[in-house]
């Protein structure tokens, strides 16, 4: 009885420590390999207006994306609170940033939802993640194609932009 109580108290702290250790190892590797230049990061923090604007835009787009995923999950019959959506979304964002491949975070996010909810069917969760990814790509295509449509005469009058049009 005493040992399980000790495990129940110790295990969450061990998991938290391992998560932070994993994050610090990734940061150390990025700095050591030259993929993260702290001088460039320092320059980014020097311009407060740009930094605050960038953080605001990232938070806005992230909240819109999380709300879209929440709606997709509800459409599939998976009811999660906004706190859980944010938690799983941040896990997905972390792994999208640190792991190779753009969909690795989505797969891990879906795995966490399925693992944390006993009896949860996989298909609705995976479908919501797939639809979220498709909608995100469609949004990127729409945003990137809109300047071509808005400035059609300029694009069509420039021979090198014919392939883009």
Buried (B, 14 or more C-beta within 10 A) or exposed (E): EEEEEEEEEEEEEEEEEEEEEEEEEBEEEEEEEEEBEEEEEEEEEEEEEEEEEEEEEEEEEBEEBBEBBBEBBEEBEBEBEEEBBBBBBBBBBBBBEBBEEEBBBBBBBBBBBBEEBEEEEEEBBBBBBBBBBEBBEEBEEEEEEEEBEEEEEEBEEEEEEEEEE
